[in-house]
Amino acid sequence: MKKPTTPLFTVAYYLIKLVVSILHPTTVEGLEDLPEGGVLLCPNHSSNWDPLLLGVRLPVNYRLFAMAKEELFRNPLLGWLLRQLGAFPVSRGGSDIQSVKTAIQTIKNGDNLLIFPEGTVIRDGIGYVDGLPAHAKAGVAVIGVRTGATLIPVFMDGEKKLFHRTRIIFGKPYTPVYSGRHGTSEEMQKIADDILAEAYALGGQEVGGKPLCR
């Protein structure tokens, strides 16, 4: 897989950053403490704009890869462009061993990876899917534990309005707790749920959109 630091990536990065900064300006907190390599970024997911908004606020040489739904790669031109930008496909319908292997290798190479724990865009209010609280996928925990990645929760404001600012808040590293070498499936699910809860807490919310009382 190509590293996302090619000339094409650099040109695309600055063009996208210019467009995004006009359409969806952002404010960022916590970026100064973000580790340089071996990082697994775990944001909440409420808009198709999220990967772009987050990606262009990271340094151009941050070497970020991202899991993206396989449907986006069915168009040959779009698929080629996404790969050049550091994305790789994942099947959301079941177990996708190859995408997990790619994700693990990315971290082991010292690069960084973006995964949305919820696995899909949450449009029915922040933290809800069809009226029920959002649920994290255990895969993000499995990848984090097996690679020893630095897990970073990230909060992004839910509603993306044109020309309105969106908050992006990078949290402190989350340390997973598990037994044995790779932990149990129950432990992996709890880690995934916890990292998602940490992401929402950065924005002052619980999973499900309720404000936190502090």
Secondary structure as UniProt FT lines:
FT   TURN            4..5
FT   HELIX           7..23
FT   STRAND          26..29
FT   HELIX           31..33
FT   STRAND          39..43
FT   TURN            48..49
FT   HELIX           50..55
FT   TURN            56..57
FT   TURN            60..61
FT   STRAND          64..69
FT   HELIX           70..73
FT   HELIX           76..84
FT   TURN            85..86
FT   STRAND          87..90
FT   HELIX           97..108
FT   TURN            109..110
FT   STRAND          112..114
FT   TURN            117..118
FT   TURN            126..127
FT   STRAND          128..129
FT   TURN            130..131
FT   STRAND          132..133
FT   HELIX           139..147
FT   STRAND          150..156
FT   TURN            162..163
FT   STRAND          166..170
FT   TURN            180..182
FT   HELIX           185..202
FT   TURN            203..204
FT   TURN            207..208
//
